[in-house]
């Protein structure tokens, strides 16, 4: 998380809403060697206290879950380069604007019989966004194929104990300076989801 408090408003509800909407992040587990990382979709509860996810059985993080482990999920949002020229004022430096939320807590393996319910909740969450397309469900698979797939993955639950967010959107600049930079981000920006980043910069 960025150390500047200007970018770290204590807005738990906003952080939860952002993480629930993205529903995808980088799961990190510390080890004696390099950290173990895995890119995972997840389902975050409405109050932000639990995140359900599944992992491939061969994932090294699964092997570490013989007992619960402290982990973090980093959820990234729009990001983009900000040129000093875009501010219209002197003596500025380049920077990178971005949104990120970190969920920290304890991850444990769940009983295998909870897997089907987790998969159904995850697919329903994402399929609803594709309406009016008829939603896909696991019932469309043959029982044999579904069982084969489910043997390869394990359900996990993270008890979320802390949520921190960075919303670095030039809110430390004067409004006219920030808005000028937002216009350039939208028209000439480089990064990820730059139109959304520009909108966030304008509305911060």
C-alpha positions in Angstrom: 0.0 0.0 0.0 1.2 3.5 -0.8 2.6 5.3 2.3 1.0 8.7 1.5 -2.2 9.0 3.6 -3.7 11.1 0.9 -4.1 8.0 -1.2 -5.3 5.7 1.6 -8.7 6.9 2.8 -10.1 4.6 5.5 -13.2 3.6 3.5 -13.8 -0.1 4.2 -17.1 -0.2 2.4 -15.5 1.2 -0.8 -12.6 -1.3 -0.6 -15.1 -4.2 -0.1 -17.3 -3.1 -3.0 -14.2 -2.8 -5.3 -12.8 -6.2 -4.3 -16.2 -8.0 -4.6 -16.8 -6.5 -8.1 -13.3 -7.4 -9.4 -13.4 -10.9 -7.8 -9.9 -11.7 -9.0 -6.5 -11.2 -7.5 -3.1 -12.5 -6.7 -3.0 -14.8 -3.7 0.4 -14.6 -1.8 1.8 -16.9 0.8 5.2 -16.3 2.5 7.7 -19.1 2.6 11.4 -19.4 3.6 12.2 -19.0 -0.1 10.3 -16.8 -2.6 6.6 -16.1 -1.8 4.1 -18.4 -3.4 1.7 -16.6 -5.8 -1.4 -17.7 -7.5 -3.9 -15.8 -9.6 -7.3 -16.6 -8.3 -11.0 -15.8 -8.8 -12.8 -15.5 -5.5 -16.2 -14.8 -4.0 -16.1 -12.1 -1.2 -18.9 -12.0 1.3 -21.0 -8.8 1.4 -19.4 -7.8 4.8 -15.9 -8.5 3.5 -15.1 -11.1 6.2 -14.8 -14.2 4.1 -13.4 -15.0 0.6 -14.1 -18.4 -0.9 -11.9 -19.7 -3.7 -10.6 -22.9 -5.2 -7.1 -24.0 -6.2 -5.7 -26.7 -8.4 -4.8 -29.6 -6.2 -1.1 -29.6 -7.5 -0.7 -25.9 -6.5 2.1 -25.5 -3.9 -0.2 -23.4 -1.8 -2.5 -26.3 -1.4 0.4 -28.4 -0.1 1.1 -25.7 2.5 -2.5 -25.9 3.8 -2.0 -28.8 6.1 -2.8 -26.1 8.6 -4.2 -22.6 8.2 -1.9 -20.1 6.7 -1.6 -16.3 6.8 -2.1 -15.0 3.3 -2.9 -11.8 1.3 -4.9 -11.3 -1.9 -3.9 -8.2 -3.9 -6.7 -7.0 -6.1 -5.7 -4.6 -8.8 -7.8 -2.0 -10.6 -7.2 0.5 -13.4 -3.7 2.0 -13.6 -1.8 4.3 -15.9 1.3 6.5 -16.4 1.0 10.2 -15.7 3.3 12.6 -17.6 4.4 15.7 -15.7 3.5 17.7 -18.8 -0.2 16.9 -18.4 -0.5 18.9 -15.2 0.1 22.3 -16.8 2.3 23.4 -13.9 6.1 23.5 -13.4 8.4 21.2 -11.4 6.4 18.0 -11.5 7.7 14.4 -11.9 6.3 11.4 -13.6 4.1 9.0 -11.6 1.7 6.1 -12.0 -1.9 6.3 -10.8 -3.6 3.1 -9.8 -6.2 1.4 -7.6 -5.4 -1.6 -5.4 -7.1 -3.3 -2.5 -5.3 -5.9 -0.2 -7.2 -8.5 1.7 -5.2 -10.1 4.5 -6.2 -13.0 6.6 -6.1 -16.7 7.3 -6.6 -19.3 4.5 -7.7 -22.8 5.2 -8.7 -25.8 3.1 -12.4 -26.6 3.2 -14.1 -30.0 3.1 -14.2 -31.3 -0.5 -18.0 -31.6 -0.3 -18.2 -27.8 -0.2 -16.6 -27.5 -3.7 -19.7 -27.9 -5.8 -21.5 -25.1 -3.9 -18.5 -22.8 -4.3 -18.3 -23.5 -8.0 -22.0 -22.8 -8.5 -21.8 -19.5 -6.6 -18.8 -18.4 -8.6 -20.2 -19.2 -12.0 -23.6 -17.7 -11.1 -21.9 -14.5 -10.0 -20.0 -14.0 -13.3 -22.7 -15.5 -15.6 -25.2 -12.9 -14.3 -23.1 -10.2 -15.8 -23.6 -11.7 -19.2 -27.4 -11.5 -19.2 -29.4 -11.8 -21.4 -27.2 -14.8 -22.4 -28.7 -17.9 -20.8 -26.5 -18.5 -17.8 -24.1 -21.5 -17.9 -24.2 -23.9 -14.9 -22.4 -27.0 -14.0 -25.6 -28.9 -14.7 -24.8 -28.6 -18.4 -21.8 -31.0 -17.9 -22.1 -34.7 -17.9 -21.7 -36.1 -14.3 -18.6 -38.0 -15.3 -16.8 -34.9 -16.7 -17.9 -32.7 -13.7 -16.6 -35.3 -11.3 -13.3 -35.6 -13.1 -12.8 -31.8 -13.0 -13.8 -31.5 -9.4 -11.2 -34.1 -8.4 -8.5 -31.8 -9.7 -9.4 -28.8 -7.5 -9.9 -28.1 -3.8 -12.1 -25.5 -2.0 -10.6 -22.9 0.3 -11.8 -20.2 2.6 -10.0 -17.0 3.7 -11.0 -15.4 6.9 -10.4 -11.7 6.1 -8.9 -9.9 9.1 -7.7 -6.7 7.4 -8.6 -4.7 4.3 -6.4 -1.9 3.0 -6.8 0.2 -0.1 -4.8 2.6 -2.3 -6.7 5.0 -4.6 -3.8 7.0 -6.1 -5.7 9.4 -8.4 -3.8 12.7 -8.1 -6.1 13.8 -5.2 -3.0 15.5 -3.7 -3.1 18.0 -6.6 -5.4 21.0 -7.2 -8.7 20.1 -8.9 -7.8 21.9 -12.1 -4.5 20.1 -12.3 -6.0 16.7 -11.6 -8.7 17.2 -14.1 -6.3 18.3 -16.8 -4.3 15.1 -16.2 -7.5 13.0 -16.4 -8.3 14.4 -19.8 -4.8 13.4 -21.1 -5.1 9.9 -19.5 -8.4 9.4 -21.4 -7.0 10.7 -24.8 -3.4 9.6 -24.7 -2.9 7.4 -21.7 -1.0 4.1 -21.4 -1.8 1.5 -18.9 -4.9 -0.7 -18.0 -8.5 0.4 -18.2 -7.5 4.0 -18.8 -11.0 5.3 -19.5 -12.1 4.0 -16.1 -8.9 5.5 -14.5 -9.7 8.9 -16.0 -13.3 8.7 -14.7 -12.0 7.9 -11.2 -9.6 10.8 -11.3 -12.4 13.2 -12.2 -14.7 11.9 -9.5 -12.2 11.6 -6.6 
